[in-house]
């Protein structure tokens, strides 16, 4: 997509990639290729981790899109701790080989935003949703549906980046944040939403449909 407004390598990773590249060059020059090989591999890993490719947005306006690449680890009824309601919870676990750019699951206005400091349990565990460091957005769609999207830090992830603010309007699939090095994203949807993904499914941000809103 020639109109994609972001670099294919996310800006969040430029410093890490540059540092790894300089270290690899220096080691190669001082000690040779084999001593520098681990650093070259680290640079390659950084480049793949921070890739941020364009995605095609599905046309169905009622579709709830995946906010992240990864694997579905939860589809269940659960309390939404931000909007104080019962909700359909869908969770995506991102490992270090997934794209970590986060994108809006629906079109809508951000009605609230929260940040909670916390621990760094393995993001595959359900307790990470309430005990790990996290940032949440409450998005209200044009039809009045409330969707809560929560970025959750993992055991390795130590930095959640959320650029969206209260009052801002997000388009479906619009990039709003990034999580560094393994993490999780939770969605809390209206109970009437119809799931279209199951536990164990691999999903891609924006392109995979997780559910349909009523």
N, C-alpha and C positions, 0 to 999 in steps of 0.2 A: 504494500500500500504506500504509494508515494506521498500521501498526505499525512502519514503517521507523524504526530508532533513531537515524538520523543526519540532520543538516540537508540539504536539497536542494542548498544551496550549502555546500561542504565548509568546515569550520572552518579548515583549512589556508590558505584563501584570503581570509578575512575582512580581515586586515590589508592585503593587497594591494588588495583592492577598495575598502576605505575610503580608502586613500591616493589611489588613482586618482580616486575620487569627489570628495574634498576638493580635489584639484588642478584637476579639471574645473570645479567650482563657482567656485573662486577665479579661474581664468582667464576664465570666462564673465562674472563680475561685473566684473573689471578691464578686460578688452579686448573682450568680446563673443563671440557664438556661434562665428563662423568661426575665431577664434584658439583657441577652446577645443575645437573639433571633434576634433582629434587625441587630446586627453585624454579626451573622451567616448567615442571609439572604443576607446581603451585600456581604459577602465572596462568597456565591453561585452565586450571580449575576455577580461578577467579573469573576469567573471561566467560566461561560457560555459566557460572553461577549468576553473574550480573547481566546476562543477556535479557533483552526486553523486546521480543518480536511483536509486530503488529498482529492484531486478531480481527476476525470478521464477526460482526455483531448479528446474531439471529434476528429475524424480522418480527417474530411474535411479541407484541407489546406486553403480554401477560407473563412472559417467561422470566423466571428468576435465573440469572446467569451466575456461573461460578465466579466468585471473586478472586480465585487463586488456582494455580496448577497444583495437582497433588492427587491424593486418594481419599475417598469418603470414609470417615471413621465413625460417624454417628448420624443416624436418622431416627429421631425419637421425639416424643412429647416431653417438654421440659419447661421449667419456669424461665422467663426472660428476666434476668436480674436488673435490667436497665429500664424496662417499661412496666414492670410489675404486672405481668400477665402470663398466662399459659401460652406456649408457642410450639410450633414445629421447629425443632433444632436440627440443623444440618451442619456437619463439621468436616473441614478438609485439612488433612495433614500434609505439609510440604516437607520433603526431605531435601538434602543439600544439592540434589541434582535437578530439582524443579525450578522453574522460573518463579522468582519471588516478588514480582511486581503485582500489586493488588489493584483490582478494578471494581467499579461499582456494579452490584448485582442487578440494580433496577434504576430506572429514571426517577428522580425525585428531588425534593428539597431536604437538606439536612436540618432537622429540628432540634437536635441535641448532639453533643460530643462529650465523651468522658475519657479520662486516662486514669489507670489504676496501677500503681507500682506493685510488685509482687515477686514471686519466686521464679525458678527456672526448671520446673519439672519437665520430663519428656513430654513433648506436645501431643503425642499419641494418646496419652492418658486423659481420661475425662476430667480428672480433678484440675488439670491445667487451665480449663475454661474459667475457673473461679479463683485459682490460687496463683497463677502466673502473672507476670507483667502483661498489661493489655490496654488496647485503645479501642473504643467503641463509637460507632456512628448510628444515630437514629435517622433513617431516611423515610420520608412520607411520599408515596407515589402520587401522581395526578389523580388516581382513582380513590385515594384515601387509605390505601393499605400501608401499614407500618412494618418496616423491615429494619432489624438491628444487625449490623455487620461489625464483628469484633476481630481485631488483629490480636493474636496471642503469641507472646514470645515462647521459645522452646528452651531445651536444655543447652543448646549451643548458641541460639539467637540471643543477642544482647542489645539489640537496637530496633525499636519499632518506629517507623517514620510514617506519620499520617499528615497529609497536607490539607485535607478538607476541613472547613470551618462551618460553624452553625450559621444558617442562612444561605449558604452556598447551594446552588443547584447542580446536580450531577446528571450526566447523560448515561445511558446504559453502556457499560463497558469502559467508562472513563477511568483513567488511571488516577488513584487518589493516595497511594502510599506504597511502602516497600518494607519488608522485614529481612534483616540480615541473618543468614545462616541457619535455616531449619526452623519451622514454626507451624502455626495453625491459624485457620480463620473459621470462626463460628458465625452462622446465620440463624437468627430467630425470626420466623415467618408466622403470619396468621395461621391459626389451626386449620382453617378451611383450605389452605394451600395444598396442592396435589403434588406429592413427590414424583420426580422423574429420574432420580438417581438412587442407587442403593449402596449400602455399606460394601466397601471393597472396590467400587468403581473408580477408575482413573479419570480425572476431569482436567479440563484446560480452562484457564481464566477467559471469560467472555464467551468463548465458543461453546461451552458445555451448558446445557439447560439442567438446572437442579430441580426446579419445581415450577408449577403454574399457579399464579395467583387467581383467586376467585373473581 
